[in-house]
Amino acid sequence: MPTELTIPMLPCRDLDDVLPFYAALGFDQTYRQRRPNPYAVVRRGGIELHFFSVPGFDPGGSLGNVGVLVPDTGELHAAFSAGLRAAFGKVPVSGIPRMTRPRRRQGTTAGFTVVDPGGNWLRISRLGDTEEDPAETRDDDRLARVVAAAARQADSHGDEHAGIRVLVNGLARHADAAPPRRLPALVYLAELRMRTGDRDAAAALLAEVGAIELSDADRATLATDLATAAELAAELADRR
């Protein structure tokens, strides 16, 4: 068995910013030092994170990144989502903090990202995943490729505007796709519009999503996307 252990040490403005957030995600606080230098440790299963506070630190400028490999990204995302809803009444999808939903990103493994209140990125991927997924490369699933390409820009690189361009161009290029096929791209575009502060555009996209006629089978297949659309609509309502 390996004897080495790597522990990420991440900055934040104040420990009281990040600790309640990680508690909501199901982490236990195992250590806290208030003086002379504020420092804390949280742990959830095999994930251990250390935090130190920096007065005046700007979370928007944080370069903190942690890669986390798990057997099932969907299961962990569901647990995180449940904890955030219980603690804060919603899953934040824009701003800081926020959490993306699991989706394949072109050329990378499937996963999701958590940006904590300190601006640190937890990049969560599936253990043993491969770069190619037959479901994403079928000739009849062109918009799935578009979403994957947009996710590489917006979720992996943090460039929401580039992701928006990919989605806008892809939706225009594949305007003949059946509405249920377009729905995931429309929902993701609404999410990115929210992240960039364009609430009116996000609302218009969600209205377009809501107007799409879906069969029961479509609703079952698109359940995750529809749940994301509902979360976005709730966040828009909260900010009015």
PEVEN-V310007 format. One record per backbone hydrogen bond with DSSP energy under -0.5 kcal/mol. CO is the residue of the C=O (numbers start at 1). NH is the residue of the N-H. E is the energy in kcal/mol with one decimal. If there is no record, write none. Layout:
CO;NH;E, CO;NH;E
//
This chain:
8;10;-0.5, 8;50;-2.2, 10;52;-2.2, 12;54;-2.7, 14;17;-1.9, 14;18;-1.0, 15;19;-2.7, 18;22;-2.3, 19;23;-2.2, 20;24;-1.8, 21;25;-1.2, 22;27;-2.7, 23;26;-1.4, 28;30;-0.7, 28;43;-2.2, 31;41;-2.4, 33;39;-2.5, 36;38;-0.5, 38;53;-1.3, 39;33;-3.6, 40;51;-2.8, 41;30;-2.0, 41;31;-1.2, 42;49;-2.4, 43;28;-3.0, 44;47;-2.4, 46;48;-0.7, 47;44;-2.5, 48;8;-0.6, 49;42;-2.6, 50;10;-3.1, 51;40;-2.2, 52;12;-1.3, 54;57;-2.3, 57;59;-0.7, 58;61;-1.7, 59;62;-1.5, 64;121;-3.0, 66;123;-3.2, 68;125;-2.7, 70;127;-3.5, 72;76;-1.8, 73;77;-2.6, 74;78;-2.3, 75;79;-1.9, 76;80;-2.8, 77;81;-2.9, 78;82;-2.3, 79;83;-2.1, 80;84;-2.5, 81;85;-2.5, 82;86;-2.2, 83;87;-2.2, 84;88;-3.2, 84;89;-0.6, 84;90;-0.8, 85;89;-1.7, 90;92;-0.6, 92;99;-2.3, 98;115;-2.9, 103;111;-1.3, 105;108;-2.8, 110;126;-1.4, 111;103;-2.3, 112;124;-2.7, 113;100;-2.6, 114;116;-0.6, 114;122;-3.2, 115;97;-0.7, 115;98;-2.0, 116;119;-2.6, 120;116;-2.4, 120;122;-0.5, 121;66;-2.4, 121;123;-0.7, 122;114;-2.2, 122;124;-0.8, 123;68;-2.8, 123;125;-0.6, 124;112;-2.0, 125;70;-2.5, 126;129;-1.7, 133;136;-2.2, 133;137;-0.6, 134;137;-1.1, 134;138;-0.5, 138;141;-1.5, 141;144;-0.5, 141;145;-1.2, 142;146;-1.5, 143;147;-2.6, 144;148;-2.3, 145;149;-2.5, 146;150;-2.5, 147;151;-2.7, 148;106;-1.9, 148;152;-1.6, 149;153;-1.3, 150;154;-3.1, 151;155;-1.8, 151;156;-1.8, 152;157;-1.2, 153;159;-2.6, 158;160;-0.9, 159;163;-1.9, 160;164;-2.5, 161;165;-2.1, 162;166;-2.1, 163;167;-2.2, 164;168;-3.0, 165;169;-2.5, 166;170;-2.4, 167;171;-2.9, 168;172;-1.8, 169;173;-2.5, 170;174;-2.2, 172;175;-1.1, 174;177;-1.9, 178;181;-1.2, 178;182;-1.5, 179;183;-1.5, 180;184;-0.6, 182;186;-2.3, 183;187;-2.7, 184;188;-2.3, 185;189;-2.3, 186;190;-2.3, 187;191;-2.2, 188;192;-2.4, 189;193;-2.4, 190;194;-2.1, 191;195;-2.2, 192;196;-1.7, 193;198;-2.5, 194;197;-1.6, 197;199;-1.5, 198;202;-2.0, 199;203;-2.6, 200;204;-2.2, 201;205;-2.2, 202;206;-2.4, 203;207;-2.1, 204;208;-1.9, 205;209;-2.4, 206;210;-2.6, 207;211;-1.2, 208;212;-0.5, 209;212;-1.3, 215;219;-2.5, 216;220;-1.9, 217;221;-2.3, 218;222;-2.8, 220;223;-1.0, 222;226;-2.8, 223;227;-2.2, 224;228;-2.1, 225;229;-2.3, 226;230;-2.0, 227;231;-2.1, 228;232;-2.5, 229;233;-2.4, 230;234;-2.3, 231;235;-2.2, 232;236;-2.4, 233;237;-2.2, 234;238;-2.1, 235;239;-1.3, 237;240;-1.1
//
